[in-house]
Amino acid sequence: MAIRHIRRRGLAAGAAGVVLVTAAYGLPAAAHGDLLARFLHPGATSAAAAPALTTPTTPEPTTQEPTTPEPTTQEPTTQEPTTQEPTTQEPTSASASASDLHARIVQASCTAAVLDSPSGSWLVTAAHCDVPESIEAAGRTWTVIDHVTTDDVTTAGTSTEDLALLRVDGDIEAAVGGGFVVGTAPVDGSAVSIWGYPSATGELIGCDQIAVTVRSNAIAVDDCDLPDGTSGSPWYTADGVLHGVTGGPDDGGTSDWDTESIRFTDDTVAWIRSVVG
């Protein structure tokens, strides 16, 4: 049904076209007018048929509304904290840093300690050691030119017994790289280091950070085996302050394990400073 309908429409259109052309040819030439001209020259148009000139219109400017960009919120980036691995410094014991400040008194089989002094030539040891002619330190031998004990200073008091000061013929302090500063005796339970040269070996031995027991006329440590030759050894704390020397009422202790020093009082410190400057 649909196909037949389309054909009929096509036939009707064709018939209409034929009628239109026939009618055109049947008109007089004068009446052909524009219709004939269009038929013969379909590309030509007459002036009357020309379309009217259209004045171009200027398009209204379009104002573009400024677009405000939406603010972009940058998510804060959290930097992961970097944990720096701590560098572990190998601890240096007080004895290691102060070992060069020890001197060996070979003739007396004793030990001495270099003091901080203006001349740099003073050491301290125990008075019960024989008066030495020389000492060994910093790889050389030093001649002893002065020997001072408490007998020379009547105001020193009994607390300075068994204490002697030695002066050598040169700046031994500069040679060994420093000297001990003198302080009063530490309080009970304080930790000290004690090192000296035993007569048997001549090699520096001692104890680090050992607790002190304060007695009426001395300070003492237990459990530190310091044999003969270590008399005069310095007793010092971790800050490098000298608080005593091995010696005292029992010449350094009643046994190898019971080691003593005289108690350094204010009078002791004052006497030492009065001598060495």
Backbone bond lengths (Angstrom), bond angles and torsions (degrees), N, CA, C in turn:
res aa  C-N    CA-C-N  psi(-1)  N-CA   C-N-CA  omega(-1)  CA-C   N-CA-C  phi
1 M - - - 1.460 - - 1.519 110.14 -
2 A 1.361 118.61 -44.01 1.465 121.90 -177.78 1.507 110.58 -66.04
3 I 1.319 118.28 -39.25 1.465 121.71 -178.50 1.520 110.40 -65.81
4 R 1.269 118.22 -44.63 1.468 121.76 179.08 1.513 110.58 -61.87
5 H 1.257 119.65 -38.74 1.464 123.65 179.86 1.511 109.99 -62.58
6 I 1.309 117.59 -42.14 1.462 121.46 180.00 1.517 109.86 -65.59
7 R 1.301 118.95 -39.78 1.465 121.75 179.19 1.519 111.20 -64.21
8 R 1.254 116.78 -40.32 1.464 118.56 179.97 1.509 110.24 -65.11
9 R 1.314 116.01 -38.52 1.467 118.59 178.64 1.521 110.26 -65.99
10 G 1.252 117.75 -37.88 1.458 121.13 178.23 1.515 111.56 -66.56
11 L 1.312 118.36 -39.16 1.448 122.82 178.48 1.495 110.59 -66.51
12 A 1.266 117.42 -41.57 1.467 120.92 179.75 1.496 110.17 -64.16
13 A 1.340 116.26 -40.72 1.458 119.80 179.71 1.507 110.04 -64.95
14 G 1.286 118.81 -40.57 1.459 122.36 178.76 1.518 111.49 -64.52
15 A 1.273 118.09 -40.24 1.466 122.22 178.78 1.483 110.86 -64.74
16 A 1.320 115.73 -40.03 1.462 118.99 179.12 1.503 109.80 -64.11
17 G 1.339 116.86 -40.39 1.458 120.36 179.08 1.530 110.74 -62.29
18 V 1.260 117.97 -41.92 1.461 121.51 179.20 1.519 110.83 -63.73
19 V 1.232 117.69 -42.82 1.473 122.25 -179.37 1.500 109.78 -63.15
20 L 1.308 116.58 -41.25 1.459 120.60 -178.01 1.516 110.20 -64.46
21 V 1.303 118.75 -43.71 1.460 121.62 -178.70 1.525 110.31 -67.88
22 T 1.322 117.73 -43.74 1.449 122.08 -179.97 1.502 110.66 -60.65
23 A 1.247 117.09 -41.41 1.460 120.88 179.58 1.504 109.96 -64.99
24 A 1.276 117.09 -35.69 1.460 120.03 -179.60 1.511 110.48 -66.86
25 Y 1.305 118.29 -42.67 1.440 120.80 -179.92 1.515 111.34 -72.65
26 G 1.243 121.55 -21.09 1.448 124.02 -179.22 1.501 113.24 -81.27
27 L 1.346 120.24 -10.63 1.460 123.87 -178.73 1.523 109.81 -79.27
28 P 1.343 118.49 150.46 1.463 120.99 174.87 1.515 109.10 -61.75
29 A 1.380 115.85 159.17 1.458 120.06 -178.38 1.497 112.25 -61.22
30 A 1.368 115.46 -36.96 1.456 118.74 179.63 1.495 112.20 -66.18
31 A 1.291 114.70 -29.62 1.460 118.34 -177.71 1.493 112.44 -90.50
32 H 1.342 112.78 -5.08 1.483 113.78 179.89 1.505 110.67 -62.78
33 G 1.351 112.23 -43.21 1.479 119.10 176.14 1.508 113.39 52.31
34 D 1.230 110.33 -136.99 1.476 118.82 -173.37 1.504 111.42 -71.38
35 L 1.302 116.48 -25.16 1.456 119.77 -177.10 1.509 110.76 -65.22
36 L 1.384 117.86 -42.18 1.448 121.23 -179.48 1.518 110.31 -67.77
37 A 1.330 114.91 -42.38 1.467 118.53 -179.62 1.511 110.91 -60.41
38 R 1.304 116.90 -38.34 1.458 120.12 179.84 1.521 110.72 -70.42
39 F 1.327 115.33 -33.13 1.458 119.20 -179.18 1.512 110.08 -71.12
40 L 1.410 115.72 -43.91 1.451 119.41 -177.77 1.523 111.82 -75.14
41 H 1.323 116.95 -38.59 1.477 121.91 -178.98 1.516 108.93 -125.33
42 P 1.245 114.85 78.89 1.472 117.02 -174.09 1.519 113.36 -62.83
43 G 1.332 119.07 -18.63 1.468 119.54 -178.90 1.492 112.27 -85.04
44 A 1.399 119.72 -13.86 1.451 121.92 -176.20 1.493 110.74 -93.91
45 T 1.307 116.44 147.89 1.469 122.13 177.00 1.502 107.71 -130.92
46 S 1.311 118.45 143.18 1.461 123.36 178.57 1.494 109.71 -79.96
47 A 1.348 113.17 165.34 1.451 117.70 179.86 1.491 111.68 -62.36
48 A 1.372 114.76 -36.73 1.457 118.07 -179.15 1.503 111.39 -67.09
49 A 1.361 113.73 -30.01 1.461 117.02 -176.76 1.514 112.48 -88.73
50 A 1.377 114.78 -8.85 1.467 116.83 -177.83 1.517 110.22 -63.90
51 P 1.209 116.56 138.88 1.480 118.95 -179.59 1.504 110.13 -66.77
52 A 1.273 116.92 146.56 1.463 122.44 179.64 1.522 109.72 -63.85
53 L 1.410 112.55 140.76 1.459 117.68 179.89 1.518 109.53 -68.57
54 T 1.208 113.54 125.01 1.476 118.51 -178.31 1.518 109.34 -93.98
55 T 1.304 115.22 119.75 1.481 119.60 177.61 1.526 109.10 -68.43
56 P 1.324 113.14 123.56 1.484 114.23 -178.54 1.513 111.08 -63.83
57 T 1.223 114.04 138.93 1.480 120.14 179.33 1.527 109.04 -100.28
58 T 1.295 113.04 133.56 1.481 118.50 177.68 1.514 108.71 -78.76
59 P 1.283 115.37 119.39 1.475 116.43 -178.01 1.520 110.86 -66.19
60 E 1.279 112.47 138.00 1.462 118.21 177.62 1.532 109.04 -60.28
61 P 1.335 114.75 130.04 1.487 115.57 179.03 1.516 110.80 -62.69
62 T 1.234 111.82 136.32 1.477 116.34 178.78 1.523 108.34 -97.39
63 T 1.246 113.48 122.42 1.476 119.27 179.16 1.516 108.77 -85.18
64 Q 1.300 112.32 116.60 1.465 116.25 -179.61 1.520 108.97 -82.80
65 E 1.271 112.72 119.86 1.460 117.49 178.64 1.528 109.02 -63.60
66 P 1.338 114.98 127.89 1.482 115.82 179.09 1.519 110.44 -61.76
67 T 1.246 112.54 135.81 1.469 116.83 179.57 1.524 108.47 -99.00
68 T 1.250 113.72 122.82 1.471 119.17 178.10 1.517 108.41 -85.42
69 P 1.322 114.64 115.64 1.473 114.94 -178.24 1.529 111.04 -64.62
70 E 1.265 112.46 136.18 1.456 117.32 177.45 1.525 109.09 -62.80
71 P 1.311 115.86 128.51 1.476 116.57 -179.96 1.521 110.48 -61.58
72 T 1.282 111.65 134.38 1.471 116.11 178.02 1.519 108.23 -96.85
73 T 1.236 114.37 121.98 1.467 119.60 179.74 1.511 108.67 -88.70
74 Q 1.338 113.45 113.17 1.461 117.24 179.53 1.517 109.04 -80.43
75 E 1.277 113.14 123.08 1.456 117.21 178.30 1.520 109.00 -63.81
76 P 1.321 116.24 126.61 1.472 117.17 179.54 1.519 110.63 -62.26
77 T 1.305 112.19 136.02 1.465 116.46 177.61 1.515 108.22 -95.31
78 T 1.254 115.45 122.95 1.461 120.71 -179.89 1.510 108.83 -89.16
79 Q 1.333 113.99 115.00 1.458 117.73 179.85 1.515 109.27 -77.78
80 E 1.280 113.69 126.04 1.454 118.04 178.50 1.517 108.87 -63.89
81 P 1.317 116.81 126.41 1.467 117.91 179.42 1.514 110.95 -62.63
82 T 1.317 113.33 135.08 1.459 117.53 177.87 1.516 108.53 -96.31
83 T 1.261 115.35 121.47 1.456 120.55 -179.52 1.514 108.47 -91.51
84 Q 1.329 114.11 115.01 1.451 117.79 179.26 1.511 108.90 -79.38
85 E 1.289 112.52 126.34 1.452 116.91 179.15 1.518 108.78 -64.69
86 P 1.321 115.84 125.52 1.461 116.95 179.42 1.521 111.23 -64.63
87 T 1.318 112.26 138.59 1.449 115.97 176.15 1.515 108.34 -87.82
88 T 1.265 114.24 123.44 1.451 119.38 -177.58 1.520 108.79 -87.51
89 Q 1.331 114.54 116.91 1.447 118.67 177.37 1.513 108.62 -88.03
90 E 1.309 115.39 131.63 1.447 119.19 178.38 1.522 108.18 -64.58
91 P 1.346 116.80 124.65 1.467 118.25 -178.36 1.523 111.11 -65.12
92 T 1.319 114.97 139.36 1.448 120.45 175.20 1.513 107.47 -104.97
93 S 1.273 116.73 118.90 1.459 119.97 -177.64 1.517 110.05 -66.76
94 A 1.325 114.85 156.07 1.456 119.59 179.79 1.521 111.09 -59.60
95 S 1.321 115.57 -34.74 1.462 118.54 -179.23 1.520 111.31 -66.09
96 A 1.356 115.72 -35.56 1.460 118.87 -178.97 1.516 110.87 -68.38
97 S 1.347 117.99 -40.76 1.451 120.89 -178.17 1.520 111.97 -76.49
98 A 1.328 117.50 -23.96 1.463 121.20 -177.61 1.520 112.95 -107.36
99 S 1.301 117.64 3.75 1.466 119.86 -175.14 1.519 112.30 -62.31
100 D 1.331 116.81 -32.59 1.461 118.97 -179.02 1.519 112.41 -70.89
101 L 1.329 117.09 -14.02 1.463 120.21 -178.42 1.524 111.95 -85.28
102 H 1.322 116.72 1.01 1.459 121.62 176.93 1.530 109.48 -91.92
103 A 1.319 115.33 143.95 1.462 120.94 176.04 1.520 109.09 -126.96
104 R 1.295 115.43 148.86 1.463 120.46 -178.77 1.530 110.14 -104.26
105 I 1.334 114.57 127.16 1.465 120.19 175.48 1.522 106.89 -98.52
106 V 1.296 116.37 97.35 1.460 120.79 -170.45 1.522 111.34 -67.69
107 Q 1.358 117.73 -46.97 1.461 120.26 -174.54 1.526 112.19 -63.72
108 A 1.329 116.54 -34.24 1.458 120.34 -176.37 1.519 112.26 -97.42
109 S 1.308 116.89 -1.64 1.471 121.40 -175.18 1.527 110.16 51.24
110 C 1.309 115.94 52.43 1.461 122.31 179.98 1.526 109.58 -134.93
111 T 1.312 113.84 177.53 1.462 121.77 179.59 1.520 108.23 -124.24
112 A 1.312 117.08 149.48 1.462 122.66 175.46 1.520 108.76 -132.67
113 A 1.328 115.57 162.05 1.464 121.08 -179.69 1.522 109.60 -124.97
114 V 1.323 115.61 134.61 1.461 121.40 179.41 1.526 109.17 -72.77
115 L 1.341 115.94 133.23 1.462 121.54 -179.07 1.523 110.92 -102.28
116 D 1.316 114.93 154.04 1.458 121.34 172.15 1.530 107.07 -78.69
117 S 1.321 116.36 118.96 1.468 120.13 -177.12 1.520 109.22 -151.09
118 P 1.351 117.44 158.49 1.465 119.84 179.49 1.526 113.71 -58.81
119 S 1.329 117.60 -38.47 1.466 120.37 -178.93 1.518 112.57 -83.64
120 G 1.346 116.85 -21.12 1.455 121.06 -178.61 1.514 113.67 72.17
121 S 1.345 116.95 17.25 1.468 119.65 -172.61 1.526 113.64 -116.66
122 W 1.340 118.20 10.62 1.463 120.97 -173.73 1.528 112.26 -107.71
123 L 1.362 113.32 145.58 1.463 122.03 175.05 1.523 108.24 -134.70
124 V 1.334 115.97 162.31 1.461 121.87 177.07 1.521 108.91 -123.55
125 T 1.332 116.12 144.39 1.458 121.70 177.86 1.527 108.31 -152.42
126 A 1.314 116.83 -171.25 1.469 121.47 178.51 1.529 109.46 -88.56
127 A 1.338 115.41 142.88 1.467 119.62 -178.34 1.515 112.35 -71.55
128 H 1.334 117.78 -23.56 1.463 118.34 -178.88 1.528 112.32 -74.26
129 C 1.317 117.44 -10.03 1.469 119.92 172.89 1.538 108.13 -72.18
130 D 1.316 116.50 141.31 1.463 120.07 177.80 1.525 109.90 -60.84
131 V 1.326 115.26 151.96 1.455 119.76 179.69 1.527 108.95 -64.10
132 P 1.319 117.94 116.19 1.470 119.81 -175.72 1.523 111.63 -84.54
133 E 1.301 114.80 156.24 1.464 120.95 173.92 1.525 110.98 -91.71
134 S 1.328 115.76 -27.87 1.466 119.58 -177.53 1.520 109.44 -155.63
135 I 1.303 114.50 164.68 1.463 121.77 174.54 1.520 108.42 -135.40
136 E 1.319 115.74 163.80 1.459 121.23 179.19 1.525 109.28 -118.34
137 A 1.312 115.12 129.53 1.468 121.15 177.68 1.517 108.84 -164.35
138 A 1.315 115.60 150.93 1.471 122.65 177.45 1.520 112.02 54.77
139 G 1.331 116.06 34.81 1.452 120.12 175.12 1.510 115.74 75.53
140 R 1.315 117.25 16.70 1.459 119.28 179.33 1.523 109.90 -148.48
141 T 1.321 115.88 171.79 1.461 122.19 178.64 1.528 109.03 -104.29
142 W 1.338 114.97 133.65 1.458 122.14 -179.33 1.534 108.93 -113.92
143 T 1.317 116.29 136.70 1.461 121.13 179.26 1.522 109.81 -86.65
144 V 1.331 116.14 131.20 1.462 121.27 177.74 1.528 108.38 -81.61
145 I 1.332 117.28 122.68 1.463 121.67 -178.21 1.521 112.14 -111.59
146 D 1.316 117.14 -7.20 1.466 119.25 177.90 1.517 109.06 -153.29
147 H 1.337 115.84 143.99 1.462 122.64 -178.77 1.525 107.23 -139.88
148 V 1.332 117.24 115.84 1.460 121.98 -174.39 1.517 109.14 -121.65
149 T 1.349 116.25 130.21 1.466 121.27 175.63 1.517 109.22 -121.10
150 T 1.316 115.65 177.14 1.462 120.36 -178.36 1.518 112.25 -67.57
151 D 1.307 118.47 -17.77 1.459 119.94 178.31 1.520 111.30 -63.84
152 D 1.334 115.60 -22.26 1.460 119.45 -178.44 1.527 112.35 -83.47
153 V 1.317 117.54 -11.28 1.463 121.74 -177.91 1.523 107.26 -128.82
154 T 1.310 117.80 103.07 1.462 121.28 -173.71 1.518 112.22 -70.35
155 T 1.326 117.74 -21.73 1.464 120.14 -178.31 1.515 112.57 -86.57
156 A 1.314 116.56 2.37 1.462 119.00 -175.26 1.515 111.51 -67.56
157 G 1.329 117.82 -35.16 1.458 119.86 -179.61 1.508 111.82 88.66
158 T 1.315 115.21 166.15 1.463 120.41 -176.60 1.520 112.44 -70.42
159 S 1.338 117.67 -18.59 1.466 119.68 -177.36 1.515 112.15 -67.96
160 T 1.330 117.85 -15.53 1.463 120.13 -178.23 1.522 112.09 -100.28
161 E 1.323 118.12 12.79 1.460 119.20 177.02 1.534 110.17 -63.81
162 D 1.303 114.55 151.60 1.464 123.40 -177.49 1.527 111.56 60.63
163 L 1.307 114.30 46.57 1.460 120.91 178.13 1.517 108.05 -140.20
164 A 1.321 117.37 132.31 1.463 121.52 -179.92 1.519 109.80 -137.96
165 L 1.326 114.59 149.42 1.459 121.79 177.76 1.523 108.84 -116.13
166 L 1.315 116.17 136.56 1.460 122.73 -178.76 1.523 109.74 -119.32
167 R 1.342 115.63 139.51 1.463 120.03 174.09 1.521 108.21 -119.62
168 V 1.335 114.88 133.48 1.466 120.17 -177.70 1.522 110.38 -110.20
169 D 1.315 115.48 173.86 1.466 122.51 -173.22 1.526 112.97 -87.93
170 G 1.286 117.81 48.86 1.460 119.53 178.78 1.517 111.34 168.25
171 D 1.325 114.49 176.16 1.471 120.88 -178.75 1.526 108.95 -85.07
172 I 1.310 115.27 81.84 1.465 119.76 -179.48 1.529 111.25 -70.03
173 E 1.328 115.87 -28.24 1.473 119.47 179.12 1.523 110.89 -62.57
174 A 1.323 117.11 -43.59 1.468 120.24 177.79 1.520 110.92 -67.09
175 A 1.319 116.66 -35.04 1.463 120.28 -177.75 1.520 112.16 -67.14
176 V 1.337 116.69 -37.30 1.467 119.46 -178.41 1.527 112.04 -92.15
177 G 1.329 117.34 -11.69 1.463 120.07 176.33 1.505 115.83 96.25
178 G 1.351 117.95 17.44 1.460 119.89 177.34 1.509 111.54 149.47
179 G 1.328 114.91 179.16 1.456 120.62 179.23 1.510 110.53 -149.55
180 F 1.322 116.81 158.49 1.461 122.24 -179.55 1.527 110.91 -75.25
181 V 1.330 115.64 139.63 1.459 122.67 168.33 1.521 107.18 -90.29
182 V 1.321 117.56 138.92 1.460 121.61 -174.11 1.525 110.19 -93.79
183 G 1.346 115.61 136.90 1.459 122.02 176.31 1.518 110.41 -136.43
184 T 1.317 116.30 168.68 1.462 120.62 179.72 1.525 110.61 -72.45
185 A 1.344 114.98 169.54 1.466 120.93 -176.17 1.527 110.72 -59.14
186 P 1.323 118.14 142.26 1.471 121.12 178.62 1.521 110.85 -72.01
187 V 1.320 116.04 163.50 1.462 120.76 178.66 1.518 109.51 -76.68
188 D 1.321 114.64 162.67 1.456 120.39 -178.82 1.535 110.53 -58.37
189 G 1.328 116.35 132.80 1.460 121.75 179.66 1.507 114.80 91.82
190 S 1.326 117.57 -7.28 1.466 119.82 178.34 1.527 110.32 -66.22
191 A 1.323 115.85 156.17 1.466 121.18 -179.12 1.522 110.02 -100.47
192 V 1.320 116.03 131.93 1.461 121.47 178.46 1.527 109.51 -130.54
193 S 1.311 114.54 163.01 1.464 121.67 172.82 1.522 108.12 -115.46
194 I 1.330 116.06 141.18 1.468 121.83 -178.91 1.525 107.87 -135.65
195 W 1.333 115.75 119.93 1.461 119.81 179.65 1.519 109.21 -135.47
196 G 1.342 115.55 144.66 1.457 119.74 179.78 1.518 111.84 -158.52
197 Y 1.339 114.85 177.70 1.467 121.88 -178.33 1.529 109.75 -104.77
198 P 1.319 119.25 105.16 1.472 120.24 176.03 1.524 110.60 -68.65
199 S 1.322 114.74 145.77 1.466 118.69 -177.30 1.518 112.22 -66.51
200 A 1.319 117.91 -26.41 1.465 120.84 -175.45 1.522 112.56 -69.44
201 T 1.321 117.40 -38.97 1.470 119.94 -174.30 1.521 113.46 -116.44
202 G 1.321 117.61 -29.63 1.453 119.80 -175.67 1.511 113.73 73.45
203 E 1.335 117.01 9.43 1.466 122.03 177.76 1.526 109.22 -101.29
204 L 1.319 115.94 136.52 1.462 121.24 -176.60 1.527 111.01 -63.98
205 I 1.338 116.36 123.95 1.461 121.52 177.28 1.525 108.55 -133.96
206 G 1.326 116.77 165.49 1.459 119.42 177.31 1.508 113.02 166.10
207 C 1.324 114.54 -162.60 1.467 122.47 -176.77 1.517 109.46 -131.41
208 D 1.331 115.60 143.32 1.465 122.04 177.92 1.520 110.76 -109.54
209 Q 1.328 115.12 139.34 1.465 122.64 170.49 1.532 111.78 50.22
210 I 1.313 115.96 60.64 1.455 122.07 179.17 1.525 108.63 -112.16
211 A 1.334 116.37 141.26 1.465 121.25 -172.75 1.525 111.83 -71.26
212 V 1.324 114.93 142.41 1.456 122.81 -178.91 1.524 109.99 -99.40
213 T 1.323 115.24 139.97 1.461 121.81 170.42 1.525 107.59 -108.43
214 V 1.327 116.15 125.49 1.462 120.50 -178.12 1.524 109.29 -91.26
215 R 1.330 116.83 125.02 1.456 123.27 177.13 1.526 109.27 -111.14
216 S 1.319 114.76 176.71 1.461 118.83 -174.97 1.525 112.44 -63.15
217 N 1.312 117.68 -40.33 1.462 120.99 -177.19 1.525 113.24 -123.41
218 A 1.319 116.48 11.37 1.467 119.34 -177.16 1.526 109.98 -160.13
219 I 1.309 115.33 168.72 1.463 122.04 167.08 1.520 106.17 -119.20
220 A 1.321 116.87 147.82 1.464 120.14 -173.00 1.514 110.53 -142.46
221 V 1.314 115.20 157.45 1.462 122.56 173.06 1.517 107.92 -131.12
222 D 1.313 115.70 147.85 1.457 122.05 173.77 1.526 108.58 -107.34
223 D 1.308 115.31 165.84 1.465 121.82 174.00 1.522 113.21 60.84
224 C 1.314 117.09 34.19 1.464 120.19 173.76 1.525 106.89 -133.99
225 D 1.301 115.72 106.26 1.456 121.97 -173.94 1.523 109.96 -81.82
226 L 1.332 115.89 99.68 1.462 121.18 178.81 1.524 108.47 -118.34
227 P 1.312 118.10 103.66 1.469 121.92 -175.11 1.526 112.35 -78.81
228 D 1.323 115.75 -174.62 1.464 121.85 178.32 1.525 110.41 -56.59
229 G 1.323 113.58 141.39 1.460 119.87 -179.51 1.513 112.06 106.71
230 T 1.334 115.65 -14.83 1.467 118.90 -178.96 1.524 111.85 -97.19
231 S 1.321 118.66 4.43 1.467 119.92 173.64 1.525 109.42 -59.34
232 G 1.314 115.71 139.03 1.457 120.80 -177.06 1.518 113.56 88.74
233 S 1.342 117.08 -1.93 1.471 120.20 179.41 1.525 110.73 -63.78
234 P 1.313 118.26 138.44 1.469 120.92 -179.47 1.524 112.47 -72.68
235 W 1.327 115.34 143.55 1.467 123.38 172.33 1.528 106.22 -108.62
236 Y 1.307 117.51 115.99 1.459 119.36 -174.59 1.525 111.01 -138.74
237 T 1.311 114.92 153.09 1.463 121.94 178.79 1.525 109.60 -92.95
238 A 1.341 114.67 175.70 1.470 119.83 -174.42 1.521 112.95 -62.42
239 D 1.333 117.69 -22.56 1.464 120.19 179.06 1.524 112.52 -84.20
240 G 1.350 116.94 3.57 1.456 120.58 176.15 1.509 115.06 83.93
241 V 1.327 118.19 13.21 1.466 121.63 179.32 1.525 109.35 -89.40
242 L 1.319 115.48 133.12 1.462 121.74 -179.97 1.527 109.40 -84.82
243 H 1.356 116.29 126.27 1.465 120.97 -177.67 1.522 113.13 -118.15
244 G 1.323 118.16 -1.59 1.457 120.46 -179.93 1.510 110.81 175.64
245 V 1.327 116.01 173.02 1.464 122.69 173.20 1.522 107.38 -136.70
246 T 1.309 116.30 149.39 1.463 120.24 -178.16 1.529 109.82 -63.84
247 G 1.312 115.72 122.50 1.465 123.09 -176.31 1.520 107.75 160.63
248 G 1.317 116.88 -155.90 1.448 119.44 176.97 1.506 113.02 116.41
249 P 1.339 115.71 -159.85 1.469 120.30 -174.37 1.517 113.77 -56.33
250 D 1.319 117.19 -33.87 1.467 120.90 -178.09 1.525 111.57 -109.51
251 D 1.337 115.46 28.49 1.472 120.87 179.83 1.525 112.34 55.21
252 G 1.316 115.61 37.25 1.456 119.44 174.56 1.500 114.79 109.97
253 G 1.346 118.00 -1.60 1.453 119.30 177.28 1.507 112.03 135.05
254 T 1.328 115.08 160.35 1.463 120.73 -178.98 1.518 112.36 -83.02
255 S 1.316 118.12 -14.67 1.460 122.43 178.39 1.517 108.27 -156.38
256 D 1.325 115.23 174.88 1.464 118.86 177.13 1.523 111.50 -60.71
257 W 1.344 116.23 -32.21 1.461 119.94 -175.82 1.520 112.11 -86.88
258 D 1.323 117.47 -20.40 1.463 121.14 178.97 1.526 107.67 -103.10
259 T 1.316 115.51 97.33 1.461 120.82 -175.34 1.520 109.51 -105.65
260 E 1.349 115.84 135.63 1.461 120.66 -175.06 1.529 111.78 -127.09
261 S 1.332 112.87 161.13 1.462 122.24 170.14 1.524 107.33 -140.99
262 I 1.331 117.15 153.83 1.453 118.22 171.72 1.526 108.89 -66.36
263 R 1.300 115.94 156.87 1.465 120.39 177.95 1.520 109.17 -82.00
264 F 1.311 115.17 121.29 1.455 119.63 175.91 1.531 108.12 -79.36
265 T 1.328 116.49 114.99 1.461 121.68 177.19 1.530 108.92 -103.10
266 D 1.315 115.55 -177.64 1.466 119.28 175.37 1.525 110.53 -60.78
267 D 1.353 116.04 -36.77 1.465 119.78 178.16 1.524 111.04 -64.90
268 T 1.328 116.21 -38.40 1.464 120.08 179.01 1.520 110.59 -61.88
269 V 1.314 115.27 -48.92 1.469 120.30 -178.57 1.524 110.36 -63.02
270 A 1.338 116.37 -41.83 1.464 120.07 -179.99 1.527 111.28 -63.62
271 W 1.329 116.47 -39.59 1.468 119.76 179.43 1.525 110.95 -64.66
272 I 1.318 116.70 -45.85 1.469 120.03 -179.92 1.524 110.47 -59.71
273 R 1.304 116.71 -44.06 1.466 119.87 -177.88 1.525 111.46 -68.80
274 S 1.317 115.67 -32.42 1.467 118.17 178.97 1.523 111.84 -67.04
275 V 1.319 116.29 -26.97 1.466 120.44 -179.46 1.529 111.45 -86.24
276 V 1.321 116.61 -49.35 1.475 119.73 -172.68 1.519 112.22 -85.08
277 G 1.332 117.73 -16.82 1.451 121.44 179.47 1.511 113.95 93.89
